[in-house]
Amino acid sequence: HFFLSLFTSPSIFPSFLPSLLPSSSLLPSFPLQLARTQPLTIKIKITPMDSLPEECIVQVLAFVASSPRSLHALLLTNRTLFRLSAAILYHNPFEYLERHVADIQDRQAQQVKVLRLLLACIPDTLDAITTASATTNTPLPGFRRPTIDYLSLYNCHFEKLLHFLIIPALSRIPSAAFASVPTLSAHQDQSVSSGQSTQQSHAQPRRLLPGLTGLHTHIHLGLVGHTPQHIHTIGYSIHGLSSLLPLVHQLSRLVRLELYKKSDRREISTATDFILAHRRNHQTLQEIKIKSAGAAKKRRMKGDPNTANDDQPDFSPSIQPMDQSDLSPLIQAMGQPRVIDVSNWADADLYLHLFPLEQCCVLQMRQGLSRSASSLPVDILARLFNAKVLRLPAFHQDMFSWAVGRESTGSAEATLERGLGLPSVTSISLYGLDSHMIPAFADAVAAFHPTLQTLIGLSSFDKPSTLVLGWSQSLPRLTRLDLEGTIALQFDLECLSLCTVIRDLRLNIGRKIPESWNSSLKAQQLAQVSPSLRSLDIAGWWRLPSSCFTETLLPVFQRLWKLNVMWCDGPTVDVLLQFIDKLPSLTWLGIIATQQEHDLVLEQCATSNPFLEIDVHIKDE
Protein backbone atom coordinates (compact mmCIF):
# COMPACT_ATOMS: atom_id res chain seq x y z
CA HIS A 1 0.00 0.00 0.00
CA PHE A 2 2.82 2.38 0.85
CA PHE A 3 4.70 1.89 -2.41
CA LEU A 4 1.53 2.04 -4.49
CA SER A 5 0.64 5.34 -2.89
CA LEU A 6 4.06 6.68 -3.79
CA PHE A 7 3.92 5.63 -7.42
CA THR A 8 0.43 6.98 -7.93
CA SER A 9 1.14 10.36 -6.40
CA PRO A 10 1.58 12.94 -9.18
CA SER A 11 2.88 15.48 -6.69
CA ILE A 12 6.05 13.44 -6.21
CA PHE A 13 6.95 12.12 -9.66
CA PRO A 14 6.90 13.78 -13.06
CA SER A 15 4.10 13.24 -15.56
CA PHE A 16 5.97 10.64 -17.62
CA LEU A 17 6.31 8.18 -14.76
CA PRO A 18 2.70 6.84 -14.82
CA SER A 19 3.56 5.05 -18.07
CA LEU A 20 6.04 2.94 -16.12
CA LEU A 21 3.44 1.80 -13.62
CA PRO A 22 1.96 -1.72 -13.95
CA SER A 23 -1.38 -2.06 -15.74
CA SER A 24 -4.60 -2.45 -13.80
CA SER A 25 -4.78 -6.12 -14.71
CA LEU A 26 -1.66 -6.81 -12.77
CA LEU A 27 -2.91 -5.10 -9.65
CA PRO A 28 -4.58 -7.08 -6.86
CA SER A 29 -8.35 -7.70 -7.23
CA PHE A 30 -9.26 -6.40 -3.75
CA PRO A 31 -10.03 -2.71 -3.53
CA LEU A 32 -7.33 -0.26 -2.44
CA GLN A 33 -7.64 3.26 -1.11
CA LEU A 34 -4.70 5.06 -2.57
CA ALA A 35 -3.41 7.93 -0.44
CA ARG A 36 -2.48 11.19 -2.09
CA THR A 37 -0.07 13.64 -0.54
CA GLN A 38 -1.36 17.09 0.33
CA PRO A 39 0.68 20.22 -0.44
CA LEU A 40 2.67 21.33 2.60
CA THR A 41 1.86 24.84 3.79
CA ILE A 42 4.02 26.58 6.40
CA LYS A 43 2.52 29.47 8.27
CA ILE A 44 5.06 31.92 9.62
CA LYS A 45 3.79 33.99 12.49
CA ILE A 46 5.46 37.35 12.80
CA THR A 47 5.87 38.26 16.46
CA PRO A 48 5.37 41.97 17.17
CA MET A 49 8.34 43.69 18.75
CA ASP A 50 6.50 44.71 21.90
CA SER A 51 5.80 41.04 22.70
CA LEU A 52 9.52 40.36 23.05
CA PRO A 53 11.07 40.34 26.52
CA GLU A 54 12.02 43.84 27.59
CA GLU A 55 15.64 42.76 27.99
CA CYS A 56 15.74 42.06 24.23
CA ILE A 57 14.06 45.38 23.38
CA VAL A 58 16.62 47.25 25.50
CA GLN A 59 19.41 45.59 23.52
CA VAL A 60 17.75 46.64 20.26
CA LEU A 61 17.34 50.23 21.46
CA ALA A 62 21.06 50.38 22.22
CA PHE A 63 21.69 50.57 18.46
CA VAL A 64 19.66 53.80 18.13
CA ALA A 65 20.46 55.28 21.54
CA SER A 66 22.69 57.95 19.96
CA SER A 67 19.96 59.19 17.60
CA PRO A 68 17.45 61.58 19.22
CA ARG A 69 15.23 61.50 16.13
CA SER A 70 14.98 57.71 16.16
CA LEU A 71 14.13 57.59 19.86
CA HIS A 72 11.54 60.33 19.44
CA ALA A 73 9.90 58.32 16.65
CA LEU A 74 9.80 55.26 18.91
CA LEU A 75 8.01 57.31 21.56
CA LEU A 76 4.98 57.42 19.26
CA THR A 77 4.88 53.67 18.58
CA ASN A 78 3.34 51.97 21.64
CA ARG A 79 3.43 52.06 25.42
CA THR A 80 6.33 49.64 25.85
CA LEU A 81 8.64 51.44 23.42
CA PHE A 82 7.54 54.79 24.84
CA ARG A 83 8.52 53.77 28.35
CA LEU A 84 11.89 52.31 27.35
CA SER A 85 12.80 55.11 24.92
CA ALA A 86 11.76 57.88 27.30
CA ALA A 87 14.04 56.43 29.97
CA ILE A 88 17.00 56.90 27.59
CA LEU A 89 16.01 60.41 26.54
CA TYR A 90 15.10 61.90 29.90
CA HIS A 91 17.35 60.23 32.48
CA ASN A 92 20.07 62.79 31.63
CA PRO A 93 18.50 64.90 28.87
CA PHE A 94 20.83 67.91 28.83
CA GLU A 95 24.01 65.83 28.70
CA TYR A 96 22.37 63.58 26.09
CA LEU A 97 21.70 66.54 23.76
CA GLU A 98 25.16 67.92 24.49
CA ARG A 99 26.70 64.72 23.11
CA HIS A 100 24.43 63.87 20.20
CA VAL A 101 23.38 67.23 18.67
CA ALA A 102 26.26 68.84 16.80
CA ASP A 103 24.75 72.21 15.88
CA ILE A 104 25.13 74.59 18.83
CA GLN A 105 21.99 76.64 18.18
CA ASP A 106 19.84 73.59 17.56
CA ARG A 107 21.25 71.93 20.67
CA GLN A 108 20.50 74.90 22.93
CA ALA A 109 17.00 75.29 21.48
CA GLN A 110 16.23 71.64 22.24
CA GLN A 111 17.72 71.92 25.72
CA VAL A 112 15.55 74.95 26.47
CA LYS A 113 12.44 73.03 25.35
CA VAL A 114 13.37 70.12 27.58
CA LEU A 115 13.92 72.43 30.56
CA ARG A 116 10.49 74.00 30.05
CA LEU A 117 8.92 70.57 29.83
CA LEU A 118 10.59 69.46 33.07
CA LEU A 119 9.70 72.68 34.87
CA ALA A 120 6.07 72.15 33.88
CA CYS A 121 6.16 68.90 35.89
CA ILE A 122 6.90 70.80 39.14
CA PRO A 123 3.57 71.83 40.73
CA ASP A 124 4.77 74.93 42.64
CA THR A 125 6.66 76.36 39.69
CA LEU A 126 3.85 75.62 37.25
CA ASP A 127 1.22 77.22 39.48
CA ALA A 128 3.32 80.38 39.86
CA ILE A 129 3.94 80.62 36.12
CA THR A 130 0.25 80.03 35.32
CA THR A 131 -0.85 82.67 37.82
CA ALA A 132 1.60 85.24 36.45
CA SER A 133 0.56 84.46 32.88
CA ALA A 134 -3.11 85.00 33.71
CA THR A 135 -2.42 88.19 35.66
CA THR A 136 -0.25 89.83 32.99
CA ASN A 137 -2.10 88.38 29.98
CA THR A 138 1.17 86.91 28.73
CA PRO A 139 0.73 83.69 26.74
CA LEU A 140 3.39 81.18 27.75
CA PRO A 141 3.28 78.17 25.44
CA GLY A 142 5.19 75.11 26.56
CA PHE A 143 4.25 75.45 30.24
CA ARG A 144 1.10 73.36 30.29
CA ARG A 145 1.13 70.41 32.64
CA PRO A 146 2.20 67.37 30.58
CA THR A 147 0.22 64.14 30.63
CA ILE A 148 3.39 62.16 31.40
CA ASP A 149 5.54 63.00 34.40
CA TYR A 150 8.83 63.19 32.49
CA LEU A 151 10.66 64.54 35.51
CA SER A 152 10.18 61.21 37.30
CA LEU A 153 12.62 59.72 34.74
CA TYR A 154 15.26 62.35 35.55
CA ASN A 155 18.20 60.92 37.55
CA CYS A 156 21.33 62.92 36.56
CA HIS A 157 21.50 66.59 37.50
CA PHE A 158 24.32 68.92 36.38
CA GLU A 159 24.26 72.52 37.54
CA LYS A 160 26.74 73.72 34.94
CA LEU A 161 24.65 72.54 31.97
CA LEU A 162 21.61 74.43 33.26
CA HIS A 163 23.46 77.65 34.03
CA PHE A 164 22.97 79.16 30.56
CA LEU A 165 19.56 77.57 29.93
CA ILE A 166 17.48 78.95 32.79
CA ILE A 167 17.27 82.53 31.50
CA PRO A 168 16.32 81.56 27.88
CA ALA A 169 13.77 79.08 29.21
CA LEU A 170 12.12 81.77 31.34
CA SER A 171 12.69 84.72 29.01
CA ARG A 172 8.98 85.41 28.44
CA ILE A 173 7.94 84.96 32.05
CA PRO A 174 7.44 88.18 34.07
CA SER A 175 9.70 88.58 37.05
CA ALA A 176 6.62 88.67 39.29
CA ALA A 177 5.99 85.04 38.45
CA PHE A 178 8.52 83.88 41.02
CA ALA A 179 7.93 86.57 43.58
CA SER A 180 5.48 84.33 45.42
CA VAL A 181 7.32 81.04 44.99
CA PRO A 182 8.50 80.01 48.46
CA THR A 183 11.78 78.28 49.15
CA LEU A 184 13.34 76.79 52.27
CA SER A 185 14.36 79.20 54.97
CA ALA A 186 17.79 79.39 56.54
CA HIS A 187 16.35 77.92 59.75
CA GLN A 188 15.06 74.96 57.77
CA ASP A 189 18.46 74.45 56.12
CA GLN A 190 20.07 74.18 59.53
CA SER A 191 17.43 71.78 60.82
CA VAL A 192 17.84 69.43 57.88
CA SER A 193 21.63 69.48 58.04
CA SER A 194 21.51 68.74 61.75
CA GLY A 195 19.59 65.51 61.13
CA GLN A 196 15.86 66.34 61.58
CA SER A 197 13.36 64.42 59.51
CA THR A 198 11.98 65.71 56.23
CA GLN A 199 8.42 65.87 57.57
CA GLN A 200 9.55 68.17 60.39
CA SER A 201 11.49 70.38 57.99
CA HIS A 202 8.42 71.05 55.85
CA ALA A 203 6.70 72.52 58.87
CA GLN A 204 9.35 75.23 59.17
CA PRO A 205 8.63 78.80 57.91
CA ARG A 206 9.48 79.58 54.30
CA ARG A 207 11.01 82.67 52.73
CA LEU A 208 10.53 84.21 49.29
CA LEU A 209 13.06 83.96 46.52
CA PRO A 210 15.68 86.75 46.75
CA GLY A 211 16.20 87.55 43.07
CA LEU A 212 18.00 85.63 40.36
CA THR A 213 20.19 83.59 42.70
CA GLY A 214 17.14 82.36 44.53
CA LEU A 215 15.47 81.55 41.22
CA HIS A 216 18.38 79.32 40.19
CA THR A 217 18.38 77.63 43.59
CA HIS A 218 14.64 77.07 43.45
CA ILE A 219 14.88 75.46 40.00
CA HIS A 220 17.69 73.13 41.07
CA LEU A 221 15.78 72.16 44.21
CA GLY A 222 12.68 71.57 42.12
CA LEU A 223 14.36 69.37 39.55
CA VAL A 224 16.23 67.28 42.12
CA GLY A 225 13.48 67.29 44.74
CA HIS A 226 10.64 66.16 42.47
CA THR A 227 11.67 62.49 42.76
CA PRO A 228 14.88 62.61 44.83
CA GLN A 229 14.82 58.86 45.36
CA HIS A 230 15.61 58.44 41.63
CA ILE A 231 18.65 60.73 41.51
CA HIS A 232 21.85 58.80 40.71
CA THR A 233 24.38 61.55 39.83
CA ILE A 234 24.75 65.17 40.89
CA GLY A 235 27.18 67.60 39.29
CA TYR A 236 27.52 70.81 41.30
CA SER A 237 29.95 73.48 42.36
CA ILE A 238 31.76 72.71 45.59
CA HIS A 239 30.57 75.91 47.25
CA GLY A 240 26.97 75.58 46.00
CA LEU A 241 26.37 71.98 47.02
CA SER A 242 25.05 73.13 50.39
CA SER A 243 21.89 74.39 48.64
CA LEU A 244 20.86 70.74 48.21
CA LEU A 245 21.22 69.94 51.92
CA PRO A 246 17.42 70.06 52.44
CA LEU A 247 17.13 67.01 50.18
CA VAL A 248 20.03 64.97 51.54
CA HIS A 249 17.78 62.59 53.50
CA GLN A 250 15.73 61.74 50.41
CA LEU A 251 18.63 61.03 48.03
CA SER A 252 18.58 57.33 48.82
CA ARG A 253 20.07 56.24 45.47
CA LEU A 254 22.74 58.88 45.01
CA VAL A 255 25.91 57.14 43.82
CA ARG A 256 28.10 59.73 42.08
CA LEU A 257 29.20 63.31 42.79
CA GLU A 258 30.92 65.50 40.21
CA LEU A 259 32.22 68.62 41.90
CA TYR A 260 34.00 71.61 40.43
CA LYS A 261 35.60 74.50 42.24
CA LYS A 262 34.69 78.08 41.38
CA SER A 263 37.03 79.95 43.69
CA ASP A 264 39.69 78.94 46.18
CA ARG A 265 38.78 81.85 48.46
CA ARG A 266 35.87 79.95 49.98
CA GLU A 267 35.98 76.97 52.27
CA ILE A 268 34.93 73.53 51.13
CA SER A 269 33.43 72.56 54.47
CA THR A 270 29.83 72.93 53.24
CA ALA A 271 30.39 70.30 50.54
CA THR A 272 32.09 68.06 53.10
CA ASP A 273 29.08 68.46 55.39
CA PHE A 274 26.77 67.38 52.55
CA ILE A 275 28.80 64.21 51.93
CA LEU A 276 28.99 63.35 55.63
CA ALA A 277 25.26 64.01 56.10
CA HIS A 278 24.46 61.70 53.21
CA ARG A 279 26.73 58.96 54.57
CA ARG A 280 24.94 59.15 57.93
CA ASN A 281 21.64 58.37 56.25
CA HIS A 282 22.64 56.24 53.26
CA GLN A 283 25.60 54.13 52.18
CA THR A 284 25.21 54.60 48.43
CA LEU A 285 27.85 57.25 47.59
CA GLN A 286 30.68 55.40 45.85
CA GLU A 287 32.03 57.68 43.11
CA ILE A 288 33.52 61.17 43.11
CA LYS A 289 34.94 63.38 40.38
CA ILE A 290 36.68 66.67 41.16
CA LYS A 291 37.49 69.52 38.81
CA SER A 292 39.60 72.47 39.82
CA ALA A 293 38.91 75.83 38.17
CA GLY A 294 42.52 76.83 38.70
CA ALA A 295 44.00 73.87 36.85
CA ALA A 296 46.97 74.71 34.71
CA LYS A 297 46.15 75.08 31.04
CA LYS A 298 47.36 72.27 28.82
CA ARG A 299 50.13 73.25 26.47
CA ARG A 300 50.65 72.09 22.95
CA MET A 301 52.85 69.00 22.70
CA LYS A 302 56.23 69.34 21.14
CA GLY A 303 56.79 67.40 17.96
CA ASP A 304 54.35 66.68 15.17
CA PRO A 305 52.19 69.78 14.54
CA ASN A 306 49.54 67.70 12.80
CA THR A 307 48.91 65.54 15.85
CA ALA A 308 49.49 68.09 18.60
CA ASN A 309 46.44 69.88 19.95
CA ASP A 310 45.19 71.49 23.09
CA ASP A 311 43.44 68.33 24.28
CA GLN A 312 46.66 66.35 24.53
CA PRO A 313 48.58 66.12 27.79
CA ASP A 314 51.48 68.31 28.77
CA PHE A 315 54.66 66.33 29.41
CA SER A 316 56.69 69.32 30.56
CA PRO A 317 56.85 69.44 34.38
CA SER A 318 54.99 72.48 35.64
CA ILE A 319 57.24 74.77 37.66
CA GLN A 320 54.56 76.40 39.80
CA PRO A 321 51.01 75.04 39.87
CA MET A 322 48.33 77.71 39.60
CA ASP A 323 46.03 76.18 42.23
CA GLN A 324 47.44 74.33 45.20
CA SER A 325 44.30 74.25 47.35
CA ASP A 326 43.74 70.98 49.17
CA LEU A 327 40.52 69.28 48.02
CA SER A 328 41.41 65.91 49.53
CA PRO A 329 38.94 66.34 52.47
CA LEU A 330 36.14 65.83 49.94
CA ILE A 331 37.56 62.44 48.98
CA GLN A 332 38.26 61.53 52.60
CA ALA A 333 34.65 62.37 53.51
CA MET A 334 33.52 59.71 51.03
CA GLY A 335 34.92 57.00 53.29
CA GLN A 336 36.16 54.31 50.92
CA PRO A 337 35.03 55.38 47.41
CA ARG A 338 35.11 52.91 44.54
CA VAL A 339 35.78 55.56 41.84
CA ILE A 340 38.16 58.53 42.23
CA ASP A 341 38.45 60.79 39.19
CA VAL A 342 40.82 63.74 39.67
CA SER A 343 41.92 63.98 36.04
CA ASN A 344 40.92 67.67 35.96
CA TRP A 345 42.56 68.58 39.26
CA ALA A 346 46.04 69.76 38.36
CA ASP A 347 47.62 69.25 41.76
CA ALA A 348 46.01 65.99 42.82
CA ASP A 349 49.40 64.26 42.93
CA LEU A 350 50.38 66.55 45.81
CA TYR A 351 47.70 64.94 47.97
CA LEU A 352 47.56 61.42 46.54
CA HIS A 353 49.01 60.01 49.76
CA LEU A 354 45.93 61.31 51.61
CA PHE A 355 43.41 59.52 49.37
CA PRO A 356 41.62 56.41 50.74
CA LEU A 357 42.73 53.94 48.05
CA GLU A 358 42.13 50.60 49.76
CA GLN A 359 38.69 49.98 48.17
CA CYS A 360 39.22 52.09 45.04
CA CYS A 361 38.47 50.27 41.78
CA VAL A 362 38.95 53.19 39.35
CA LEU A 363 41.66 55.83 39.78
CA GLN A 364 41.97 58.51 37.11
CA MET A 365 44.54 61.28 37.36
CA ARG A 366 45.70 64.19 35.24
CA GLN A 367 47.28 63.63 31.83
CA GLY A 368 50.71 65.14 32.28
CA LEU A 369 53.58 65.57 34.67
CA SER A 370 54.41 67.86 37.55
CA ARG A 371 57.45 68.09 39.76
CA SER A 372 55.42 66.83 42.69
CA ALA A 373 54.63 63.60 40.80
CA SER A 374 58.30 62.62 40.74
CA SER A 375 58.40 62.85 44.53
CA LEU A 376 55.60 60.32 45.04
CA PRO A 377 56.55 57.13 46.91
CA VAL A 378 57.35 54.33 44.48
CA ASP A 379 54.99 51.90 46.22
CA ILE A 380 52.07 54.29 46.71
CA LEU A 381 49.95 52.22 44.31
CA ALA A 382 50.43 49.14 46.49
CA ARG A 383 47.45 50.33 48.55
CA LEU A 384 45.15 49.65 45.58
CA PHE A 385 43.95 46.20 46.62
CA ASN A 386 40.84 46.29 44.38
CA ALA A 387 42.06 48.29 41.38
CA LYS A 388 40.42 47.63 38.01
CA VAL A 389 41.10 50.76 35.94
CA LEU A 390 44.21 52.93 36.36
CA ARG A 391 44.84 56.16 34.43
CA LEU A 392 48.01 57.75 35.77
CA PRO A 393 51.06 59.80 34.92
CA ALA A 394 54.22 57.70 34.70
CA PHE A 395 55.86 59.22 37.78
CA HIS A 396 58.52 56.53 38.23
CA GLN A 397 59.94 53.63 36.25
CA ASP A 398 59.39 51.29 39.22
CA MET A 399 55.80 52.35 39.96
CA PHE A 400 54.57 48.75 39.38
CA SER A 401 57.60 46.90 40.75
CA TRP A 402 55.66 46.16 43.97
CA ALA A 403 53.19 44.12 41.91
CA VAL A 404 55.92 42.04 40.28
CA GLY A 405 57.48 41.33 43.66
CA ARG A 406 54.13 40.51 45.23
CA GLU A 407 53.37 38.03 42.47
CA SER A 408 56.72 36.25 42.63
CA THR A 409 57.25 35.99 46.39
CA GLY A 410 55.50 33.56 48.69
CA SER A 411 52.81 30.96 48.18
CA ALA A 412 49.26 31.81 47.22
CA GLU A 413 47.96 30.86 50.67
CA ALA A 414 50.48 33.06 52.45
CA THR A 415 49.70 35.92 50.11
CA LEU A 416 45.99 35.73 50.86
CA GLU A 417 46.66 35.54 54.61
CA ARG A 418 48.67 38.73 54.49
CA GLY A 419 45.99 40.40 52.34
CA LEU A 420 48.53 41.12 49.62
CA GLY A 421 46.79 39.43 46.70
CA LEU A 422 47.19 41.17 43.33
CA PRO A 423 44.20 43.20 42.12
CA SER A 424 42.54 42.13 38.88
CA VAL A 425 43.56 45.18 36.85
CA THR A 426 41.79 45.29 33.47
CA SER A 427 42.86 48.68 32.08
CA ILE A 428 46.09 50.69 32.41
CA SER A 429 46.68 54.11 30.80
CA LEU A 430 50.03 55.81 31.33
CA TYR A 431 51.17 59.25 30.21
CA GLY A 432 54.67 60.71 30.36
CA LEU A 433 58.21 60.13 29.20
CA ASP A 434 59.06 56.78 27.67
CA SER A 435 62.09 56.47 29.96
CA HIS A 436 59.56 55.96 32.78
CA MET A 437 56.70 54.44 30.82
CA ILE A 438 58.51 51.54 29.13
CA PRO A 439 59.83 49.95 32.38
CA ALA A 440 56.49 50.66 34.08
CA PHE A 441 54.54 49.00 31.26
CA ALA A 442 56.85 45.98 31.33
CA ASP A 443 56.25 45.51 35.07
CA ALA A 444 52.50 46.04 34.68
CA VAL A 445 52.22 43.42 31.94
CA ALA A 446 54.33 40.97 33.94
CA ALA A 447 52.08 41.38 36.98
CA PHE A 448 48.60 41.75 35.46
CA HIS A 449 48.83 39.89 32.14
CA PRO A 450 46.07 37.34 32.98
CA THR A 451 43.43 40.09 33.39
CA LEU A 452 44.57 43.03 31.24
CA GLN A 453 42.06 44.08 28.58
CA THR A 454 43.24 47.60 27.67
CA LEU A 455 46.71 49.17 27.41
CA ILE A 456 47.10 52.85 26.52
CA GLY A 457 50.41 54.70 26.41
CA LEU A 458 50.90 58.32 25.39
CA SER A 459 54.33 59.93 25.32
CA SER A 460 55.91 62.92 23.62
CA PHE A 461 57.27 63.02 20.05
CA ASP A 462 60.75 64.08 21.15
CA LYS A 463 63.91 62.11 20.47
CA PRO A 464 63.25 58.42 21.27
CA SER A 465 65.19 56.58 23.93
CA THR A 466 67.10 53.32 23.44
CA LEU A 467 64.60 51.33 25.50
CA VAL A 468 62.32 48.83 23.76
CA LEU A 469 58.76 48.13 24.88
CA GLY A 470 57.98 44.43 24.81
CA TRP A 471 56.86 41.47 26.86
CA SER A 472 57.18 37.69 26.85
CA GLN A 473 53.89 36.87 28.60
CA SER A 474 50.71 35.97 26.75
CA LEU A 475 47.87 38.46 27.10
CA PRO A 476 44.79 36.25 26.69
CA ARG A 477 42.24 39.03 27.35
CA LEU A 478 43.83 42.12 25.80
CA THR A 479 41.39 43.59 23.27
CA ARG A 480 42.73 47.15 22.89
CA LEU A 481 46.29 48.46 22.45
CA ASP A 482 46.78 52.20 21.88
CA LEU A 483 50.29 53.68 21.72
CA GLU A 484 51.27 57.19 20.62
CA GLY A 485 54.60 58.98 20.52
CA THR A 486 58.05 57.57 21.04
CA ILE A 487 56.63 54.64 23.01
CA ALA A 488 54.87 53.50 19.80
CA LEU A 489 58.10 53.92 17.90
CA GLN A 490 59.95 51.73 20.41
CA PHE A 491 57.26 49.03 20.54
CA ASP A 492 58.31 45.55 19.49
CA LEU A 493 55.65 44.47 16.97
CA GLU A 494 56.57 40.83 17.53
CA CYS A 495 54.63 41.06 20.80
CA LEU A 496 51.38 41.36 18.84
CA SER A 497 51.46 37.60 18.31
CA LEU A 498 51.02 37.21 22.10
CA CYS A 499 47.77 39.22 22.03
CA THR A 500 45.46 36.45 20.87
CA VAL A 501 42.11 38.27 21.08
CA ILE A 502 43.10 41.84 20.21
CA ARG A 503 40.40 43.76 18.32
CA ASP A 504 41.51 47.40 18.36
CA LEU A 505 45.08 48.49 17.52
CA ARG A 506 46.33 52.08 17.20
CA LEU A 507 49.98 53.03 16.61
CA ASN A 508 51.05 56.65 16.06
CA ILE A 509 54.83 56.78 15.69
CA GLY A 510 55.17 60.46 14.71
CA ARG A 511 57.69 61.83 12.22
CA LYS A 512 61.07 61.36 13.87
CA ILE A 513 61.98 57.93 12.52
CA PRO A 514 65.47 56.52 13.23
CA GLU A 515 67.73 55.63 10.33
CA SER A 516 67.59 51.95 11.27
CA TRP A 517 63.83 51.86 10.63
CA ASN A 518 62.97 48.91 8.34
CA SER A 519 59.51 49.47 6.86
CA SER A 520 59.24 46.07 5.17
CA LEU A 521 60.20 44.24 8.37
CA LYS A 522 57.67 46.27 10.36
CA ALA A 523 54.96 45.37 7.85
CA GLN A 524 55.80 41.66 8.13
CA GLN A 525 55.63 41.85 11.92
CA LEU A 526 52.34 43.71 11.76
CA ALA A 527 50.95 41.03 9.44
CA GLN A 528 51.40 38.45 12.23
CA VAL A 529 48.70 40.10 14.33
CA SER A 530 45.85 37.93 15.56
CA PRO A 531 42.97 37.25 13.13
CA SER A 532 40.64 38.73 15.75
CA LEU A 533 41.79 42.29 14.87
CA ARG A 534 38.87 44.40 13.59
CA SER A 535 40.08 48.01 13.89
CA LEU A 536 43.50 49.30 12.79
CA ASP A 537 44.75 52.89 13.03
CA ILE A 538 48.33 53.57 11.92
CA ALA A 539 49.70 57.10 11.84
CA GLY A 540 53.10 58.69 11.35
CA TRP A 541 55.96 58.24 8.93
CA TRP A 542 55.80 54.49 8.49
CA ARG A 543 57.16 54.82 4.92
CA LEU A 544 55.38 51.62 3.93
CA PRO A 545 55.86 50.72 0.24
CA SER A 546 52.86 50.00 -1.96
CA SER A 547 53.55 46.26 -1.92
CA CYS A 548 52.89 46.20 1.84
CA PHE A 549 49.31 47.33 1.26
CA THR A 550 48.56 45.24 -1.80
CA GLU A 551 50.35 42.07 -0.66
CA THR A 552 51.85 41.85 2.86
CA LEU A 553 49.06 43.49 4.85
CA LEU A 554 46.16 42.61 2.55
CA PRO A 555 45.09 39.51 4.59
CA VAL A 556 44.94 41.72 7.68
CA PHE A 557 42.93 44.42 5.89
CA GLN A 558 40.41 41.88 4.58
CA ARG A 559 39.31 41.04 8.12
CA LEU A 560 38.96 44.65 9.30
CA TRP A 561 35.80 46.60 9.98
CA LYS A 562 37.63 49.90 10.44
CA LEU A 563 40.86 51.10 8.82
CA ASN A 564 42.39 54.54 9.40
CA VAL A 565 45.43 55.54 7.34
CA MET A 566 44.52 59.23 7.25
CA TRP A 567 47.77 60.38 8.86
CA CYS A 568 49.99 57.55 7.66
CA ASP A 569 52.81 58.49 5.31
CA GLY A 570 53.07 55.97 2.49
CA PRO A 571 49.87 54.85 0.77
CA THR A 572 48.55 56.96 -2.08
CA VAL A 573 44.98 57.08 -3.28
CA ASP A 574 45.93 55.09 -6.38
CA VAL A 575 47.25 52.29 -4.15
CA LEU A 576 44.11 52.32 -2.02
CA LEU A 577 41.91 52.08 -5.11
CA GLN A 578 43.74 48.93 -6.16
CA PHE A 579 42.62 46.88 -3.17
CA ILE A 580 39.57 48.69 -1.78
CA ASP A 581 37.22 46.36 -3.66
CA LYS A 582 38.94 43.39 -1.97
CA LEU A 583 37.84 44.45 1.51
CA PRO A 584 34.29 43.11 1.85
CA SER A 585 34.13 43.45 5.67
CA LEU A 586 35.28 47.07 5.81
CA THR A 587 32.62 49.52 7.00
CA TRP A 588 34.75 52.65 7.70
CA LEU A 589 37.85 53.99 5.96
CA GLY A 590 39.86 57.11 6.82
CA ILE A 591 42.20 58.56 4.17
CA ILE A 592 43.76 61.83 3.10
CA ALA A 593 43.24 63.02 -0.47
CA THR A 594 42.75 66.02 -2.72
CA GLN A 595 39.27 67.08 -3.72
CA GLN A 596 39.62 65.41 -7.12
CA GLU A 597 40.84 62.17 -5.55
CA HIS A 598 38.05 62.36 -3.03
CA ASP A 599 35.42 62.37 -5.79
CA LEU A 600 37.17 59.47 -7.52
CA VAL A 601 37.19 57.36 -4.33
CA LEU A 602 33.52 58.01 -3.65
CA GLU A 603 32.61 57.07 -7.21
CA GLN A 604 34.44 53.75 -7.06
CA CYS A 605 33.15 52.85 -3.59
CA ALA A 606 29.58 53.56 -4.66
CA THR A 607 29.80 50.63 -7.07
CA SER A 608 32.15 48.24 -5.24
CA ASN A 609 31.00 48.70 -1.61
CA PRO A 610 28.00 51.03 -1.19
CA PHE A 611 27.87 50.37 2.58
CA LEU A 612 31.43 51.65 3.15
CA GLU A 613 31.64 54.94 5.04
CA ILE A 614 34.65 57.03 3.97
CA ASP A 615 36.10 59.86 6.04
CA VAL A 616 38.41 61.96 3.86
CA HIS A 617 40.69 64.74 5.03
CA ILE A 618 41.04 67.14 2.12
CA LYS A 619 44.60 68.28 1.54
CA ASP A 620 45.84 71.13 -0.63
CA GLU A 621 46.69 70.18 -4.21
Disulfide bonds with the S-S distance in Angstrom:
none
